[in-house]
């Protein structure tokens, strides 16, 4: 089915205008509908569960913080409300407050109800494993997963691989295992937050229940956040 057919199926409306926008992993469009409204559409001709998962994550986070409203999703497209971006002098402090509110959401176990992706990289989330120990989850589904991918793709040597496997033994002494599983954005960098007129909108999630410091670590790694955000 074409993007036009999917829009018709989900919204019962036709497309008046379609303009390609940059998004990276999927074809993406600013679409003007026959009722005059504008929406954002991610589209892929081949079925991709990631589009459905992203819609579910945005809807979940949207219960606490501002995310674009999900208007429809399937294996071929994700339809979101269009967010007009603008300069917002309070953007950084609003992002920090929103993240603090998001982190008030806790779960019983680390991980998520489905696996997802961070960028193009598969992100296993220990579906159904009921892991309540952060060191165990972080090793098995984050560090070991990344180490194995790096080894399989010859990005690290066999010697480095064997040495990195030893991290498992010291990890419990390095991590705080009293932390509660906290709902995360999961891929928080400045490009994944839109500056709306009255508040920020968070997009392109890679959510799961983990250590809240994960979100902060990503902001330090990528930059783009100032003191107003952290205060």
C-alpha positions in Angstrom: 0.0 0.0 0.0 1.1 3.5 -0.7 1.4 6.2 1.9 -1.8 7.8 0.5 -3.6 4.5 1.1 -2.3 4.2 4.7 -3.4 7.7 5.5 -6.9 7.0 4.1 -7.0 3.7 6.1 -6.0 5.3 9.4 -7.6 8.7 9.2 -10.2 8.5 6.5 -8.7 11.5 4.8 -6.8 12.2 1.6 -3.5 13.9 1.1 -3.5 17.5 -0.4 0.3 18.0 -0.2 3.3 15.9 0.9 6.8 17.3 1.5 9.8 15.2 2.4 11.6 16.0 5.6 14.9 14.7 7.0 14.6 12.1 9.7 17.4 9.5 9.1 16.1 6.0 9.4 12.7 6.2 7.6 11.2 8.2 4.8 9.4 11.0 6.6 6.9 13.6 5.4 5.1 16.7 6.4 1.6 16.0 5.1 -1.3 18.3 4.6 -4.7 16.5 4.8 -7.9 17.2 3.1 -9.4 18.6 6.3 -6.6 21.2 6.4 -4.6 19.7 9.2 -0.9 18.9 9.0 0.6 15.7 10.3 4.1 14.1 10.4 4.4 10.7 8.8 7.2 8.1 9.0 6.8 5.6 6.2 8.4 2.4 5.0 7.3 0.2 2.2 8.6 -2.9 3.8 6.9 -3.9 7.1 8.7 -2.8 10.2 7.6 -3.4 13.8 9.7 -0.5 15.0 7.0 1.9 13.7 4.4 0.3 15.9 6.7 0.2 18.9 7.7 3.8 18.6 4.0 4.8 18.6 3.4 2.7 21.7 6.4 4.3 23.5 5.4 7.8 22.6 1.9 7.1 23.9 3.3 5.8 27.1 5.6 8.7 27.7 2.9 11.1 26.7 0.9 10.2 29.8 3.5 12.2 31.8 5.5 14.5 29.4 4.7 16.1 26.1 5.1 13.9 23.0 3.4 14.3 19.6 0.0 12.7 19.7 -0.1 9.3 17.9 -2.8 9.5 15.3 -2.2 6.1 13.7 0.4 3.4 13.4 1.1 0.1 11.6 4.1 -1.8 10.3 4.4 0.7 7.4 3.7 4.1 8.9 3.6 6.1 12.0 1.3 9.2 11.9 1.9 11.9 14.5 0.6 15.4 15.1 2.8 18.0 13.4 4.7 20.2 15.9 5.6 23.7 14.9 8.9 24.5 16.4 9.9 27.9 17.7 12.4 29.7 20.0 11.6 29.0 23.6 13.8 30.8 26.2 12.7 28.3 28.9 13.3 25.2 26.8 16.3 23.9 28.8 14.6 24.2 32.3 11.3 22.8 30.9 13.2 19.8 29.5 14.8 19.1 32.9 11.5 19.4 34.7 9.8 17.1 32.2 12.6 14.5 32.5 12.3 14.6 36.3 8.5 14.0 36.0 9.1 11.1 33.6 11.5 9.5 36.1 8.7 9.4 38.7 7.3 6.5 36.7 8.7 3.2 38.1 8.1 -0.4 37.3 8.6 -3.8 39.1 11.4 -5.0 36.7 14.1 -3.7 34.5 13.5 -3.9 30.7 10.4 -3.5 28.7 7.4 -5.4 27.3 9.0 -5.5 23.8 12.4 -5.2 22.3 13.2 -2.0 20.4 16.1 -0.2 18.7 18.4 2.7 19.6 19.1 4.3 16.3 19.7 1.3 13.9 21.0 -1.0 16.7 18.7 -3.6 18.1 18.0 -3.1 21.8 16.9 -6.3 23.7 14.9 -5.6 26.8 14.7 -8.9 28.6 11.0 -9.4 27.6 9.3 -11.6 30.2 12.5 -12.2 32.2 11.3 -10.2 35.3 14.8 -9.0 36.2 14.8 -6.9 39.4 18.6 -6.5 39.7 20.1 -3.6 37.7 23.6 -5.1 37.4 22.2 -8.3 36.0 20.1 -6.4 33.4 22.8 -3.9 32.5 25.3 -6.6 31.9 23.1 -9.1 30.0 21.1 -6.7 27.8 23.3 -3.7 27.5 27.0 -4.3 27.9 27.2 -7.9 26.8 24.9 -7.2 23.9 27.1 -4.3 22.7 30.4 -6.2 23.3 29.1 -9.1 21.3 27.9 -6.9 18.4 31.3 -5.2 18.3 33.1 -8.6 18.3 30.9 -10.0 15.6 31.5 -7.0 13.4 35.3 -7.2 14.0 35.3 -3.8 15.8 37.3 -5.2 18.7 39.9 -7.9 18.8 39.5 -11.4 20.4 41.8 -10.2 23.2 39.7 -7.1 23.9 36.6 -9.2 23.7 37.8 -11.6 26.4 39.0 -8.8 28.6 35.7 -7.0 28.3 33.8 -10.2 29.4 35.5 -9.9 32.8 33.6 -6.7 33.5 30.7 -8.9 34.5 32.6 -9.9 37.7 33.1 -6.3 39.0 29.9 -4.8 37.8 27.8 -5.5 40.9 30.4 -3.5 43.0 30.1 -0.5 40.7 26.4 -0.1 40.3 23.7 0.9 42.8 21.3 -2.0 43.0 18.9 -0.2 45.3 17.6 1.9 42.4 14.0 1.3 41.2 13.4 0.5 37.6 12.6 3.9 36.1 10.9 4.8 32.8 13.4 6.2 30.4 13.4 8.1 27.2 16.3 5.9 26.2 17.9 8.0 23.4 18.0 11.5 24.9 20.0 13.9 22.8 19.1 17.5 21.8 17.9 16.3 18.3 15.2 14.2 19.9 13.5 17.1 21.6 11.4 19.7 19.7 11.0 23.2 21.0 7.3 23.9 21.0 5.7 27.2 21.6 4.9 26.4 25.3 6.9 23.3 26.1 9.3 20.8 24.7 8.1 17.7 22.8 10.1 14.4 23.2 10.5 12.2 20.1 12.4 9.2 18.7 12.4 7.2 21.9 14.2 3.9 22.8 12.3 3.5 26.1 12.6 0.9 28.8 12.7 0.7 32.6 16.3 1.2 33.7 18.5 3.4 35.9 17.5 7.0 35.6 21.1 8.1 35.2 21.1 6.5 31.7 19.1 9.4 30.3 21.5 11.9 31.9 24.5 10.0 30.6 23.2 10.3 27.1 22.9 14.1 27.5 26.5 14.3 28.7 27.7 12.2 25.8 25.9 14.1 23.0 25.9 17.6 24.6 23.4 20.3 23.8 22.1 20.7 27.3 23.0 23.5 29.6 22.9 24.2 33.4 19.3 25.2 33.3 18.5 21.6 32.2 20.4 20.0 35.0 19.3 22.3 37.8 
